Amino acid sequence: MSKPSRFTLSLLASAALAFSISSTTANASVLLSGWEGSTESRYGNLAMNSNDDGSSGPIVFDTFEALGFDNGVNFFGTSYDRFFINNNGNITFNGPVGTFTPNSFPNSNQPMIAPFWGDVDTRCGDCGGVFIGSPNEDTLVVTWNDVGYYNQNSDPTNTFQLVLIDREDTGAGNFDVEFRYEDIGWTTGDVSDGIPAQAGYDAGDGENFFTVPGSRTAAIADIDESNSNTGTPGIWKFAIRDGVLPGDNPENPILPIVNPESPTDYEFEFSIDDPDELVFIDPDVAVGYDYIVNSGPSIASVLLPEGYDDNMFDLFLWDDGLMDWLDTGTDITGGVEYDFTSPVDRFRIMGIDVSNMLEPTPDAFVTGLTFDGSGVINMNQNAVTVFVPDPTQVPAPSTLFLMLGALLSTFLIRKRK
């Protein structure tokens, strides 16, 4: 819809949701700022003058002195050497975008990375602006600092960042994306039909995209405080490798949301079009794992990692009568895909010797799974762990806990050909 005149706006005020207030203290420490060369603000230079629905001109990656990104970025198979900053909380690659009400991803033919796609308005007297800077040779930072919402409202404001990190060390065009949220006070403008902001990214091909939990709902107001996939509230991080989302290979698996109060709980949510294509997920380590599908298609096969002890794992299946796990007597070999006789909604793997005492790092036990159908899958990979009475004898944490249910969902939407 087009934006109304000042006269018609007053008629719509009672029907339009203006904003949602987040409830607690801002996370000021998550922002990157104050680097050498910042001139107009501690976030760098002004990217565009105060406006509503405006955009910058094309920004070429090598505009900044000594900046990396020698090969631009590889975003879903297309290399881009420039991008556009849009006032409404996103960047695009094919051209500027002034759309103020976020369309649900996937969007049409416009590759986009959006830390907070909503109806930003920086024309208000107390509003800040949109800035761009480069704290080091491998990093670009776009900051929406104290930005208001349409129509020239500044009570409250939002502050958030998009960070692009050159990862040419892992391959030409590879990069990391970070979303950093200091404070989110509003979620939508006066004429967006009450549709809250959306965060994530979209290849623009109608197939590949990612949506942060809470997008286009009132819950997006808490994105500065809720759990993230880094374990730090207010910071989300994504690796773009060979142009694709995490999950396509063991080196770049899907990561779960980590609850900082219970860092051993892991839950994944993603969707698939091709049930036979392996999807890799990655929690931390223990002596075994339970794989439990909470909703969606059942598990058809599993590919376990290699390199643990004798490379053999014990398979357990759930017995509804006993209400307990039952040892099937079947051994699964690491590195060899195992097909279940009939698809299962849960199974347990044991056989990781306690002497391994692997550190709880994100690359601990990457597992490949296929499913018996397409659709959205919500599942857990929960570690079975043991208590170690004398941790000084092994390089591991002093106490290990049994991982039970996970807390939040990662709406990682994966569309595949």
HELIX and SHEET records of a PDB file:
HELIX    1   1 ARG A    6  LEU A   12  1                                   7    
HELIX    2   2 ALA A   28  VAL A   30  5                                   3    
HELIX    3   3 PHE A   61  THR A   63  5                                   3    
HELIX    4   4 GLU A  168  THR A  170  5                                   3    
HELIX    5   5 ALA A  218  ASP A  222  5                                   5    
HELIX    6   6 VAL A  354  ASN A  356  5                                   3    
HELIX    7   7 PRO A  391  GLN A  393  5                                   3    
SHEET    1   A 4 ASN A  45  LEU A  46  0                                        
SHEET    2   A 4 VAL A 130  ASN A 136 -1                                        
SHEET    3   A 4 THR A 139  TYR A 149 -1                                        
SHEET    4   A 4 VAL A 120  ASP A 121 -1                                        
SHEET    1   B 6 ASN A  45  LEU A  46  0                                        
SHEET    2   B 6 VAL A 130  ASN A 136 -1                                        
SHEET    3   B 6 THR A 139  TYR A 149 -1                                        
SHEET    4   B 6 ASN A 153  ASP A 166 -1                                        
SHEET    5   B 6 PHE A 175  ASP A 183 -1                                        
SHEET    6   B 6 ILE A 235  ILE A 240 -1                                        
SHEET    1   C 6 ILE A  59  VAL A  60  0                                        
SHEET    2   C 6 ARG A  82  ASN A  86 -1                                        
SHEET    3   C 6 ASN A  90  THR A  92 -1                                        
SHEET    4   C 6 MET A 112  TRP A 117 -1                                        
SHEET    5   C 6 GLN A 198  ASP A 202 -1                                        
SHEET    6   C 6 PHE A 209  THR A 211 -1                                        
SHEET    1   D 2 VAL A  73  PHE A  75  0                                        
SHEET    2   D 2 THR A  78  TYR A  80 -1                                        
SHEET    1   E 7 ILE A 257  ASN A 259  0                                        
SHEET    2   E 7 SER A 262  ILE A 272 -1                                        
SHEET    3   E 7 GLY A 375  VAL A 384 -1                                        
SHEET    4   E 7 GLY A 288  SER A 295 -1                                        
SHEET    5   E 7 ARG A 346  MET A 350 -1                                        
SHEET    6   E 7 MET A 312  ASP A 319 -1                                        
SHEET    7   E 7 ASP A 324  THR A 333 -1                                        
SHEET    1   F 3 ILE A 257  ASN A 259  0                                        
SHEET    2   F 3 SER A 262  ILE A 272 -1                                        
SHEET    3   F 3 PHE A 411  LEU A 412  1                                        
SHEET    1   G 4 VAL A 279  ILE A 281  0                                        
SHEET    2   G 4 THR A 367  PHE A 371 -1                                        
SHEET    3   G 4 ILE A 299  LEU A 303 -1                                        
SHEET    4   G 4 TYR A 338  VAL A 344 -1                                        
END                                                                             
